[in-house]
Amino acid sequence: MSAFVYGAITMGYTIAALFFLRFWRTTRDRLFLLFAASFAILAIHRVVLFASEDPAEHRPLVYVARLAAYLIILFAIHDKNRRPAR
């Protein structure tokens, strides 16, 4: 059952990354590119976590990958709000 849940979560992250990547291709707005990168990091993180021998989420390295992804999202929002509109 956990394989199904990991797969569903990974699929959701991948779809979100592709969704934002599509918007980036049409608008060339850096916000969408950074969101796509963040969700791609989360999807890769889930794949690596599931493929590891001990998929326990209590290890500190697990939180570093998530923190990086969430910091990219926060930076993207901050960057979008501080730049002047074109």
MODELLER restraints for C-alpha pairs under 7 A, 6 or more apart:
rsr = mdl.restraints
at = mdl.atoms
rsr.add(forms.Gaussian(group=physical.xy_distance, feature=features.Distance(at['CA:6:A'], at['CA:46:A']), mean=6.82, stdev=0.5))
rsr.add(forms.Gaussian(group=physical.xy_distance, feature=features.Distance(at['CA:10:A'], at['CA:43:A']), mean=4.92, stdev=0.5))
rsr.add(forms.Gaussian(group=physical.xy_distance, feature=features.Distance(at['CA:10:A'], at['CA:46:A']), mean=6.03, stdev=0.5))
rsr.add(forms.Gaussian(group=physical.xy_distance, feature=features.Distance(at['CA:13:A'], at['CA:39:A']), mean=5.34, stdev=0.5))
rsr.add(forms.Gaussian(group=physical.xy_distance, feature=features.Distance(at['CA:13:A'], at['CA:40:A']), mean=6.68, stdev=0.5))
rsr.add(forms.Gaussian(group=physical.xy_distance, feature=features.Distance(at['CA:13:A'], at['CA:42:A']), mean=6.51, stdev=0.5))
rsr.add(forms.Gaussian(group=physical.xy_distance, feature=features.Distance(at['CA:13:A'], at['CA:43:A']), mean=5.20, stdev=0.5))
rsr.add(forms.Gaussian(group=physical.xy_distance, feature=features.Distance(at['CA:14:A'], at['CA:39:A']), mean=6.72, stdev=0.5))
rsr.add(forms.Gaussian(group=physical.xy_distance, feature=features.Distance(at['CA:14:A'], at['CA:40:A']), mean=6.18, stdev=0.5))
rsr.add(forms.Gaussian(group=physical.xy_distance, feature=features.Distance(at['CA:14:A'], at['CA:43:A']), mean=5.85, stdev=0.5))
rsr.add(forms.Gaussian(group=physical.xy_distance, feature=features.Distance(at['CA:16:A'], at['CA:39:A']), mean=6.48, stdev=0.5))
rsr.add(forms.Gaussian(group=physical.xy_distance, feature=features.Distance(at['CA:17:A'], at['CA:36:A']), mean=4.11, stdev=0.5))
rsr.add(forms.Gaussian(group=physical.xy_distance, feature=features.Distance(at['CA:17:A'], at['CA:37:A']), mean=6.80, stdev=0.5))
rsr.add(forms.Gaussian(group=physical.xy_distance, feature=features.Distance(at['CA:17:A'], at['CA:39:A']), mean=5.04, stdev=0.5))
rsr.add(forms.Gaussian(group=physical.xy_distance, feature=features.Distance(at['CA:17:A'], at['CA:40:A']), mean=5.59, stdev=0.5))
rsr.add(forms.Gaussian(group=physical.xy_distance, feature=features.Distance(at['CA:18:A'], at['CA:36:A']), mean=6.68, stdev=0.5))
rsr.add(forms.Gaussian(group=physical.xy_distance, feature=features.Distance(at['CA:20:A'], at['CA:32:A']), mean=5.14, stdev=0.5))
rsr.add(forms.Gaussian(group=physical.xy_distance, feature=features.Distance(at['CA:20:A'], at['CA:33:A']), mean=6.70, stdev=0.5))
rsr.add(forms.Gaussian(group=physical.xy_distance, feature=features.Distance(at['CA:20:A'], at['CA:35:A']), mean=6.42, stdev=0.5))
rsr.add(forms.Gaussian(group=physical.xy_distance, feature=features.Distance(at['CA:20:A'], at['CA:36:A']), mean=5.11, stdev=0.5))
rsr.add(forms.Gaussian(group=physical.xy_distance, feature=features.Distance(at['CA:21:A'], at['CA:32:A']), mean=6.41, stdev=0.5))
rsr.add(forms.Gaussian(group=physical.xy_distance, feature=features.Distance(at['CA:21:A'], at['CA:33:A']), mean=5.99, stdev=0.5))
rsr.add(forms.Gaussian(group=physical.xy_distance, feature=features.Distance(at['CA:21:A'], at['CA:36:A']), mean=5.51, stdev=0.5))
rsr.add(forms.Gaussian(group=physical.xy_distance, feature=features.Distance(at['CA:23:A'], at['CA:32:A']), mean=6.39, stdev=0.5))
rsr.add(forms.Gaussian(group=physical.xy_distance, feature=features.Distance(at['CA:24:A'], at['CA:32:A']), mean=5.06, stdev=0.5))
rsr.add(forms.Gaussian(group=physical.xy_distance, feature=features.Distance(at['CA:24:A'], at['CA:33:A']), mean=5.61, stdev=0.5))
rsr.add(forms.Gaussian(group=physical.xy_distance, feature=features.Distance(at['CA:31:A'], at['CA:76:A']), mean=5.23, stdev=0.5))
rsr.add(forms.Gaussian(group=physical.xy_distance, feature=features.Distance(at['CA:31:A'], at['CA:77:A']), mean=6.94, stdev=0.5))
rsr.add(forms.Gaussian(group=physical.xy_distance, feature=features.Distance(at['CA:31:A'], at['CA:80:A']), mean=6.37, stdev=0.5))
rsr.add(forms.Gaussian(group=physical.xy_distance, feature=features.Distance(at['CA:34:A'], at['CA:72:A']), mean=6.54, stdev=0.5))
rsr.add(forms.Gaussian(group=physical.xy_distance, feature=features.Distance(at['CA:34:A'], at['CA:73:A']), mean=6.81, stdev=0.5))
rsr.add(forms.Gaussian(group=physical.xy_distance, feature=features.Distance(at['CA:34:A'], at['CA:76:A']), mean=6.06, stdev=0.5))
rsr.add(forms.Gaussian(group=physical.xy_distance, feature=features.Distance(at['CA:35:A'], at['CA:73:A']), mean=5.96, stdev=0.5))
rsr.add(forms.Gaussian(group=physical.xy_distance, feature=features.Distance(at['CA:38:A'], at['CA:69:A']), mean=4.61, stdev=0.5))
rsr.add(forms.Gaussian(group=physical.xy_distance, feature=features.Distance(at['CA:38:A'], at['CA:72:A']), mean=6.12, stdev=0.5))
rsr.add(forms.Gaussian(group=physical.xy_distance, feature=features.Distance(at['CA:38:A'], at['CA:73:A']), mean=6.55, stdev=0.5))
rsr.add(forms.Gaussian(group=physical.xy_distance, feature=features.Distance(at['CA:41:A'], at['CA:69:A']), mean=6.25, stdev=0.5))
rsr.add(forms.Gaussian(group=physical.xy_distance, feature=features.Distance(at['CA:42:A'], at['CA:66:A']), mean=6.62, stdev=0.5))
rsr.add(forms.Gaussian(group=physical.xy_distance, feature=features.Distance(at['CA:42:A'], at['CA:69:A']), mean=6.60, stdev=0.5))
rsr.add(forms.Gaussian(group=physical.xy_distance, feature=features.Distance(at['CA:45:A'], at['CA:65:A']), mean=6.77, stdev=0.5))
rsr.add(forms.Gaussian(group=physical.xy_distance, feature=features.Distance(at['CA:49:A'], at['CA:55:A']), mean=5.36, stdev=0.5))
